[in-house]
Amino acid sequence: RAARERPAVGPLCPDCAMAGKRAYAGSGPRIGETGKFEGEFKVQQKAPYIEHRLKVWERLYANHKERLAKETKKAIKIELPDGKVKDGKAFETTPLDIAKGISSGLADSVVVAKVIYKEPVASLKQCVAADGEDSDDEPQDQTSVLWDLTRPLEGSCRIELLKFDSPQGQDVFWHSSAHILGQAMEREYGCHLTIGPALDTGFYYDGYFGDRKLKDEDFATVEKHAADICKENQPFERCVLTKDEALELFSENPFKVQLITNKVPEGAMTSCYRCGPLIDLCRGPHLPTTGKAKAFAITKNSAAYWLGDQNLDSLQRLYGVSFPSDKHMKEWKKFQEEAAKRDHRNVGKNQELFMFHPTFSPGSCFWFPMGTRIFNRLTELIRQEYRLRGFTEVITPNMYNSALFKVSGHYQNYKDDMYSLSIEKQEWMLKPMNCPGHFVMFDARVRSYKELPMRYADFGVLHRNEASGALTGLTRVRRFQQDDAHLFVRPDQIKQEVLAGLDFLNYIYSLFGFDASFALSTRPKKALGTKEIWDNAEAQLKAALNESGKEWSLNPGDGAFYGPKIDIRLTDAMKRKHQCGTIQLDFNNPIRFNLQYRKEGADDAPGDAEEDKAEFQGAVEKDASGEVIWREGKLRTGFERPVVIHRAILGSVERFTAILTEHFAGKWPFWLSPRQVLIVPVSEKNFAYAKWMERQLVVKGFHAEADLSSKTLPKKVREGQMAQWNYIAVVGDKEMADFSVTLRVRDAEKPLGAFSIQDLVARFTEEGTPCSKNLKEFDPFEGRTPVAPAAPAVAPAATNGEKAVARPAAKQGSMQLRKLASKQFAELSVDDDVEAFLEHHPYVKGFAPSRADLELFNQLCESNFPETPNLRRWFEHMESFSPVERAAWP
């Protein structure tokens, strides 16, 4: 798999902090007592160590080929994906031979083979990886293995030939290209290479250059060497070595010596690859030859530290990208141009959404008013759904005594990424996550099974000690907020709550037009709890995923240290993948915090007091000094432990904002936009009306602004469009007289037309914050829903001495009621129900006032103030006109 990119600066994970171990082989330079490079180094072409390394390689590689030649060439069966079976010989037939047997075109385009062996193959567990690309030694999927095309197969198997367009094929292609880059760096500078993995978007290589700093001007030189290497069509050769042989081979490179010394156990084997004069520690696999890379480019450079530790040697890092054709490279460059336009850092600056200060608080965002509007609208969206879905929001402290994180296990597994401070000689820490605080709140009193599920939500401020070199706009910050929630559930509620969580996730992501994919991440190498607990938790998540109907994949070994999780990856408008949401199952922290609730049937049953008082010998955890930092609590009689579900949808609101900014390219949908409607007056005499219109829209919750500058009308409109205002409302004399605007939507060539203020508000309200439920409706109760009460029967006043006649009941506010009350009004040709009609119209006969409005207004003045909302709004509007104006209506 593509490696996770190491921060250019800052500490690496604890299990890789091996800089303190000295490593030395031969008479070359070495890593000394301080963990830094000692010995002579100078930038030079044709560095002497290259010739020495090649001589050792020739001898070792000859021995390796001699060992392979002695292997038994037994007959094997090779099955293809379509079911066809090819005959071959072990240690002789290669995947490339199979590809050539199918077609020359396939052989030319394939980059690696995916092999599933049907019989035991010793070499699968023969080598220990020493290249250091994956800092956590992630477990590999043992059901299949990626195999060099030129490496002979070793047993009967099923193979799949992968091209560049597959994720694994792309990874191998870029991994091989990192070796091409490394060779180019060695050719020109004679640097000592350290680590060079493939990434999701290319590759990089770190090298020790002494005091030499690489600059943009160096890119062309390195690219020229890389192009030559590709033209030379150098074959990749694989060799398996003992630890001592590897130390001899790399005796002139102290960084490689340190990797071998610390990662390869005594008696173990490791693997190396050669292309041209470059020889490198590597697990492989690789392309058949360097000639497969037809297009190669250096994309950027940066500083780095050996093993990510700023106390160790400073390195130079070069990033690159490569493709099997010039067409691929052109498409990539076009994509990069579009990505640069969408870059949230550029959009954020242009739209004045946020900023960062490199000195006063690096990694912590300053939100300007427009950015704050987006931030708040996202949290309002989630809060609205919380109310509908049974979540309750809580607020927890920002810092805690470190003892809390020792109980949770975060201190032992995450300490280097947390901020600590000393308070009254005690160690305190800024919280990097909300869950421990929620556990404390659950444990505040005795809980009953009737209270579960209990869903705590928290938007608390979090801090994580990210390396300064890893900080990247809003996507990698030190201070952030999450839409964090923790669900305390009974075991029988797990599947139901996970399914509800998946529904919640899907609804939110659909609002933004994201496609979501799901992966189940299982037990990592460093994990709390027993295997049985993990197996149970993983089985529960699998069952929920299967029942959800969503396609999902398995991500072995990538779970949180306290439990398995469902990771959700979003695909944006640029077809890029982002991980935001997660649903994590936690059986371990309820044990560590001794969380428990009274079981059903135990409410009134007396507990076994004697049993509860009996001494309990549970698990104990101690720190390096032998001090007890956690002791397992006893589960009381009649009680059961809850299961905790950790859940996030947006994840970090900061990072999600960055993703949305690039997804929408700064063209925000109306409900999320910080700039919803710009009001542009035609002339200065319309300024007062423009400000009045701005005020009316702002008090109704819309982001409106009047442009009262001296610029021309076309310039105001154009600048409003460039600033990504969703609507531009032009107001002149006519609009001022009619209480209306001429509305133009963003990016449209022609205006939408004239809108009364009522119609404008109705349109904007319709485009407001989305909701999964129609809030204008009531939920049914026992099959019934509330309805508006009928108006009492109305008896019109007697006229000409006639006796009043009772009339049938009519809907309050309806035209029927008004006709019954006035013979004069009844003669008007207005037959629609007024309340319903006024929902979308400012006047009772449409978009202009008429005599019908006057008659209805007079009737209401004689009877009573209207109670229905639309009629009441209309009545208040009628009152704003003078009697003279009303009398003139046609």
Residue pairs with C-beta under 8 A, 6 or more apart in sequence:
1 134
1 138
1 168
1 171
2 171
2 174
2 197
2 198
2 199
2 200
3 133
3 134
3 197
3 198
3 199
4 134
4 135
5 197
5 199
5 204
6 12
6 135
6 195
6 304
6 308
7 308
7 466
7 467
7 469
7 470
8 302
8 303
8 304
8 305
8 317
8 467
8 469
8 470
9 303
9 304
9 305
9 308
9 310
9 467
9 468
9 469
9 470
10 305
10 308
10 310
10 466
10 467
10 468
10 469
10 470
11 17
11 308
11 309
11 310
11 416
11 467
12 135
12 307
12 308
12 309
13 135
13 136
13 416
14 416
15 135
15 136
15 137
15 526
16 132
16 135
16 136
16 307
16 308
17 307
17 309
18 258
18 262
18 307
19 31
19 35
19 258
19 306
19 307
19 309
19 311
19 312
20 35
21 258
21 261
21 262
22 30
22 31
22 32
22 33
23 30
23 31
23 254
23 257
23 258
23 260
23 261
23 262
24 30
24 31
24 254
24 257
25 247
25 248
25 250
25 251
25 257
26 248
26 251
26 252
27 251
28 39
28 49
28 251
28 252
28 253
28 254
29 37
29 38
29 39
29 40
29 41
29 192
29 252
29 254
30 37
30 38
30 39
30 254
30 257
31 37
31 38
31 254
31 255
31 257
31 258
32 38
35 309
35 311
35 312
36 312
36 313
37 192
37 208
37 254
37 313
38 254
39 254
41 192
41 208
41 210
42 190
42 210
43 189
43 190
43 191
43 209
43 210
43 212
44 189
44 190
45 187
45 188
45 189
45 190
46 187
46 190
47 186
47 190
48 252
49 190
49 252
49 253
50 186
50 190
50 277
52 251
52 252
53 249
53 250
53 252
53 277
53 279
54 277
54 279
56 248
56 249
57 239
57 249
57 272
57 274
57 279
60 239
60 241
60 245
60 249
61 237
61 239
61 274
64 239
64 240
64 241
68 91
68 152
71 90
71 91
71 154
72 90
72 91
73 89
73 90
73 91
73 92
74 89
74 90
75 87
75 88
75 89
75 90
76 87
76 88
76 89
76 90
76 93
76 153
76 155
76 156
76 157
77 85
77 86
77 87
77 88
77 118
77 156
78 85
78 86
78 87
78 88
78 93
78 98
78 153
78 156
78 157
78 158
78 159
79 85
79 86
79 157
79 158
79 159
80 86
80 98
80 158
80 159
80 160
81 158
81 160
86 98
86 101
88 97
88 98
88 153
90 152
90 153
90 154
90 155
91 152
91 153
91 154
92 152
93 152
93 153
94 149
94 150
94 151
94 152
94 153
95 110
95 113
95 115
95 147
95 148
95 149
95 151
95 153
95 159
95 161
96 107
96 110
96 149
96 150
96 288
98 159
98 161
99 106
99 107
99 110
99 149
99 161
100 107
106 161
109 163
109 164
109 324
110 149
110 161
110 162
110 163
110 169
111 149
111 162
111 163
111 164
111 169
111 172
111 173
111 287
111 292
111 324
112 146
112 147
112 148
112 149
112 162
112 168
112 169
112 172
112 285
112 287
113 146
113 147
113 148
113 149
113 159
113 160
113 161
113 162
114 144
114 145
114 146
114 147
114 159
114 160
114 161
114 162
114 168
115 144
115 145
115 146
115 147
115 153
115 157
115 158
115 159
116 143
116 144
116 145
116 157
116 158
116 159
117 124
117 145
117 154
117 155
117 156
117 157
118 155
118 156
118 157
118 158
119 155
119 156
120 155
121 154
121 155
122 154
123 154
123 240
124 142
124 145
126 240
126 269
127 240
127 268
127 269
127 270
127 271
127 283
128 263
128 264
128 265
128 268
128 269
128 270
129 137
129 263
129 270
129 271
129 283
130 246
130 259
130 260
130 263
130 264
130 270
130 281
131 195
131 197
131 259
131 280
131 281
131 282
131 283
132 194
132 195
132 259
132 263
132 281
133 195
133 196
133 197
133 198
133 283
134 197
136 524
136 525
136 526
137 525
138 525
138 557
138 558
139 525
139 556
139 557
141 556
146 162
146 168
146 172
146 284
146 285
147 153
147 159
147 285
148 236
148 238
148 284
148 285
148 286
148 288
149 285
149 287
149 288
150 235
150 236
150 288
151 238
151 285
153 159
162 168
162 169
162 172
163 169
164 170
164 173
164 323
164 324
164 328
171 198
172 198
172 285
172 286
172 287
173 287
173 292
173 293
173 322
173 324
174 198
174 199
174 202
174 203
174 321
174 322
175 197
175 198
175 203
175 282
175 286
176 236
176 275
176 286
176 287
176 290
176 292
176 293
177 198
177 202
177 203
177 293
177 296
177 320
177 321
177 322
178 196
178 197
178 198
178 203
178 204
178 205
178 320
179 196
179 236
179 273
179 275
179 278
179 280
179 282
179 286
180 226
180 229
180 230
180 275
180 290
180 293
180 296
180 322
181 196
181 203
181 204
181 205
181 222
181 226
181 298
181 318
181 320
182 193
182 196
182 205
182 207
182 278
182 280
183 225
183 226
183 229
183 275
183 276
183 277
183 278
184 222
184 223
184 225
184 226
184 229
185 191
185 193
185 205
185 207
185 222
185 318
186 193
186 277
186 278
187 225
187 277
188 221
188 222
188 225
189 207
189 209
189 212
191 207
191 208
191 209
191 316
192 207
192 208
192 253
192 254
192 255
192 256
193 205
193 206
193 207
193 253
193 255
193 256
193 280
194 205
194 206
194 207
194 208
194 255
194 256
194 306
194 315
195 205
195 206
195 259
196 203
196 204
196 205
196 206
196 280
197 203
197 204
200 577
201 321
202 299
202 319
202 320
202 321
202 322
203 319
203 320
203 321
203 322
204 317
204 318
204 319
204 320
205 317
205 318
205 320
206 304
206 306
206 315
206 316
206 317
207 315
207 316
207 317
207 318
208 255
208 306
208 313
208 315
208 316
209 315
209 316
212 316
213 316
214 301
214 316
214 318
215 301
216 301
218 301
219 298
219 301
222 298
222 318
223 296
223 297
223 298
226 296
226 298
226 320
227 296
229 275
229 276
229 290
230 290
230 291
230 293
230 294
230 296
231 291
232 276
232 290
232 291
233 289
233 290
233 291
234 275
234 276
234 289
234 290
234 291
235 275
235 288
235 289
236 273
236 274
236 275
236 286
236 287
236 288
236 289
236 290
237 273
237 274
237 275
238 271
238 272
238 273
238 284
238 285
238 286
239 271
239 272
239 273
239 274
240 269
240 270
240 271
241 249
241 269
241 270
241 271
241 272
242 269
243 260
243 264
243 265
243 266
243 267
243 268
243 269
243 270
246 260
246 264
246 270
246 272
246 281
247 257
247 260
247 261
249 272
249 279
250 256
250 257
250 260
250 281
251 257
255 306
256 281
259 281
260 270
260 281
264 270
270 281
271 281
271 282
271 283
271 284
272 279
272 280
272 281
272 282
273 279
273 280
273 282
273 284
273 286
274 280
275 286
275 289
275 290
276 290
287 293
292 324
293 322
293 323
293 324
294 323
294 324
294 325
294 326
295 322
295 323
295 324
295 325
295 326
295 328
295 329
296 320
296 321
296 322
297 320
297 321
297 322
297 329
298 318
298 319
298 320
299 319
299 320
299 321
300 319
301 316
301 317
301 318
301 319
302 317
302 319
302 469
303 314
303 315
303 316
303 317
303 469
304 314
304 315
304 316
304 317
304 469
305 311
305 312
305 313
305 314
305 315
306 312
306 313
306 315
308 467
310 467
321 332
323 329
323 332
335 574
338 574
339 574
339 662
340 346
341 665
342 574
342 661
342 662
342 663
342 665
342 666
343 473
343 662
344 473
344 474
344 475
344 657
344 658
344 659
344 661
344 662
345 473
345 474
347 353
347 661
347 662
347 665
347 666
348 354
348 355
348 371
348 473
348 474
348 661
349 355
350 666
351 370
351 666
351 674
351 675
351 723
351 724
352 368
352 370
352 371
353 367
353 368
353 370
353 371
353 374
353 661
353 674
354 365
354 366
354 367
354 368
354 371
354 474
355 365
355 366
355 368
356 362
356 363
356 364
356 365
356 366
356 471
356 473
357 366
361 479
362 468
362 471
362 478
363 466
363 468
363 471
363 476
363 477
363 478
363 479
364 477
364 478
364 479
365 474
365 477
365 479
365 480
365 654
367 375
369 674
370 674
370 675
371 657
371 674
373 674
373 703
374 657
374 660
374 668
374 672
374 674
375 653
375 657
377 671
377 672
377 769
378 650
378 653
378 656
378 657
378 672
379 459
379 481
379 483
379 653
380 769
381 508
381 511
381 769
381 770
382 457
382 483
382 508
382 649
382 650
383 393
384 769
384 771
385 504
385 507
385 508
385 771
385 772
386 392
386 393
386 457
388 771
388 772
388 773
389 455
389 500
389 504
390 453
390 455
391 455
391 456
391 457
391 485
392 454
392 455
392 456
392 457
393 456
393 457
393 458
393 459
394 438
394 441
394 456
394 457
394 458
395 458
395 460
396 431
396 434
396 437
396 438
396 441
396 458
396 460
397 431
397 437
398 430
398 431
398 460
398 461
398 463
399 421
399 428
399 429
399 430
399 431
400 428
400 429
400 431
400 436
400 437
401 426
401 427
401 428
401 429
402 411
402 420
402 426
402 427
402 428
402 429
403 629
404 436
404 437
404 440
405 411
405 414
405 415
405 418
405 429
405 436
406 412
406 623
406 629
406 630
407 436
407 592
407 593
407 629
407 630
408 435
408 436
408 439
408 562
408 589
408 592
408 593
409 528
409 561
409 562
409 588
409 589
409 592
409 630
410 418
410 432
410 433
410 436
411 418
411 429
411 629
412 621
412 629
413 526
413 561
414 432
416 465
417 432
417 464
417 465
417 466
418 429
418 430
418 432
418 463
418 464
418 465
419 429
419 430
419 463
419 465
420 427
420 428
420 429
421 427
421 428
421 429
421 430
422 428
430 462
430 463
431 437
431 460
431 462
431 463
432 462
432 463
432 464
433 462
433 484
434 458
434 460
434 462
434 482
434 484
434 486
435 484
435 486
435 586
435 589
435 644
435 646
436 589
436 593
437 458
437 460
438 456
438 458
438 486
439 486
439 589
439 590
439 593
439 595
439 644
440 593
441 456
442 454
442 456
442 488
442 593
442 595
442 642
443 593
443 594
443 595
446 597
446 598
447 454
447 488
447 596
447 597
447 598
447 642
448 597
448 598
448 603
449 490
449 597
449 598
449 599
449 600
449 640
451 597
452 488
452 489
452 490
452 493
452 597
452 642
453 487
453 488
453 489
453 490
453 493
453 497
454 487
454 488
454 489
455 485
455 486
455 487
455 488
456 485
456 486
456 487
456 488
457 483
457 484
457 485
458 482
458 484
458 485
458 486
459 481
459 482
459 483
459 484
459 653
460 481
460 484
461 479
461 480
461 481
462 479
462 480
462 481
462 482
463 478
463 479
464 478
464 480
465 478
466 476
466 477
466 478
470 476
471 477
471 478
473 658
474 654
474 655
474 657
474 658
474 661
475 654
475 655
475 658
475 659
476 655
477 652
477 654
477 655
480 652
480 653
480 654
480 655
481 652
481 653
481 654
482 648
482 650
482 651
482 652
482 653
483 648
483 649
483 650
483 651
483 653
484 646
484 647
484 648
485 646
485 647
485 648
486 644
486 645
486 646
486 647
487 497
487 501
487 644
487 645
487 647
488 595
488 597
488 642
488 643
488 644
489 497
489 642
489 643
489 644
489 645
490 597
490 640
490 642
490 643
491 640
491 643
494 540
494 544
494 585
494 643
494 645
495 540
495 543
495 544
495 547
497 645
498 540
498 541
498 544
498 566
498 583
498 585
498 645
499 544
499 547
499 548
501 583
501 645
501 647
502 518
502 544
502 545
502 548
502 550
502 566
502 583
504 649
505 516
505 568
505 581
505 583
505 649
506 516
507 772
508 649
508 650
509 516
509 568
509 570
509 581
509 649
511 770
512 660
512 663
513 573
513 663
514 570
514 571
514 572
514 663
515 570
515 571
516 568
516 569
516 570
516 571
516 581
517 551
517 552
517 553
517 568
517 569
517 571
517 577
518 545
518 550
518 551
518 552
518 553
518 566
518 567
518 568
519 552
519 553
519 554
519 555
519 566
519 567
519 568
519 569
520 538
520 541
520 542
520 545
520 552
520 553
520 554
520 555
520 564
520 565
520 566
520 567
521 555
521 556
521 557
521 558
521 559
521 560
521 564
521 565
521 566
521 567
522 534
522 538
522 554
522 555
522 556
522 557
522 558
522 559
522 564
523 531
523 534
523 538
523 557
523 559
523 564
524 557
524 558
524 559
524 560
524 561
525 557
526 561
527 534
527 559
527 561
527 562
528 561
528 562
528 588
528 592
529 562
529 563
529 587
529 588
529 591
533 587
533 588
534 559
534 563
534 564
536 587
537 563
537 564
537 585
537 586
537 587
538 564
540 585
541 564
541 565
541 566
541 583
541 585
545 552
545 566
552 566
555 567
558 567
559 565
559 584
560 584
560 586
560 646
562 584
562 586
562 588
562 589
563 584
563 585
563 586
563 587
563 588
563 646
564 584
564 585
565 582
565 583
565 584
565 585
565 646
566 582
566 583
566 584
567 579
567 581
567 582
568 579
568 580
568 581
568 582
568 583
569 577
569 578
569 579
570 577
570 578
570 579
570 580
570 659
571 577
571 578
572 578
572 659
572 662
572 663
573 663
573 664
573 665
574 662
574 663
578 659
579 651
580 648
580 649
580 650
580 651
580 655
580 656
580 659
581 647
581 648
581 649
581 650
581 651
582 646
582 647
582 648
582 651
583 645
583 646
583 647
584 645
584 646
584 647
585 643
585 644
585 645
585 646
586 643
586 644
586 645
586 646
587 641
587 643
587 644
589 595
589 644
590 596
590 641
590 642
590 643
590 644
591 632
591 641
592 630
592 632
594 632
594 633
594 634
594 635
595 641
595 642
595 644
596 635
596 636
596 639
596 640
596 641
596 642
597 639
597 640
597 641
597 642
598 638
598 639
599 638
599 639
599 640
602 638
602 639
605 638
607 636
607 637
607 638
608 637
611 637
612 634
612 636
612 637
616 633
616 634
618 631
618 632
618 633
618 634
619 631
619 632
620 628
620 630
620 631
620 632
621 628
621 629
621 630
621 631
622 628
622 629
623 629
635 641
650 656
660 672
666 724
667 724
667 746
667 747
668 674
668 675
668 724
668 726
669 726
670 676
670 726
670 727
670 764
670 767
670 768
671 767
671 768
671 769
671 770
673 703
673 724
673 725
673 726
674 703
675 703
675 705
675 723
675 724
675 725
675 726
676 702
676 703
676 704
676 725
676 726
676 727
676 764
677 697
677 702
677 703
677 704
677 705
677 725
677 726
677 727
677 728
677 729
677 764
678 704
678 705
678 706
678 707
678 716
678 720
678 723
678 725
678 727
678 728
678 729
679 690
679 693
679 694
679 697
679 704
679 705
679 706
679 707
679 729
679 731
679 741
680 690
680 706
680 707
680 713
680 716
680 717
680 720
680 728
680 729
680 730
680 731
681 687
681 689
681 690
681 706
681 707
681 708
681 730
681 731
681 732
682 713
682 730
682 731
682 732
682 733
683 732
685 733
686 731
686 732
686 733
686 735
686 736
687 706
687 708
689 731
689 735
689 736
690 706
690 707
690 708
690 731
691 706
691 708
693 704
693 706
693 729
693 731
693 741
693 757
694 704
694 705
694 706
696 757
696 761
697 704
697 760
697 761
697 764
698 704
700 761
700 764
700 765
701 768
702 764
707 716
707 720
709 716
711 719
713 730
717 728
717 730
717 744
720 728
721 728
721 746
721 747
724 746
725 746
726 745
726 746
727 743
727 744
727 745
727 746
728 743
728 744
728 746
729 741
729 742
729 743
729 744
729 755
729 760
730 741
730 742
730 743
730 744
730 751
731 741
731 742
732 742
734 740
735 741
735 742
735 754
738 754
738 756
739 756
739 757
739 842
740 754
740 755
740 756
740 757
740 760
741 754
741 755
741 757
741 760
742 751
742 753
742 754
742 755
743 751
743 752
743 753
743 754
743 755
743 760
744 750
744 751
744 752
745 752
755 763
756 842
756 847
757 842
758 841
758 842
758 873
758 877
759 840
759 841
759 842
759 847
762 839
762 840
777 785
778 785
778 786
779 785
790 809
790 811
791 809
791 810
791 811
791 812
791 817
792 809
793 806
793 807
793 808
793 809
794 807
794 809
794 810
794 817
794 820
794 821
795 804
795 805
795 806
795 807
796 804
796 805
796 807
796 820
796 821
797 804
798 804
807 820
810 816
810 817
810 820
811 817
811 833
811 835
812 867
812 868
813 834
813 835
813 866
813 867
813 868
813 871
814 833
814 834
814 835
815 830
815 831
815 832
815 833
815 834
815 844
816 833
818 825
818 834
818 855
818 856
818 859
819 825
819 826
820 826
821 859
821 863
822 855
822 859
824 855
825 852
825 855
825 856
825 859
828 851
828 852
828 855
830 844
830 845
830 852
834 844
834 856
834 870
834 871
834 874
835 868
835 870
835 871
836 870
837 844
838 844
838 870
838 871
838 873
838 874
839 870
841 847
842 874
842 877
843 849
843 850
843 852
843 853
843 874
844 850
844 852
844 853
844 856
844 874
845 852
845 853
849 881
849 886
849 889
850 889
850 890
851 889
851 890
853 874
853 878
853 886
853 889
854 886
854 887
854 889
857 875
857 878
857 886
860 866
860 875
865 872
865 875
866 872
866 874
866 875
878 886
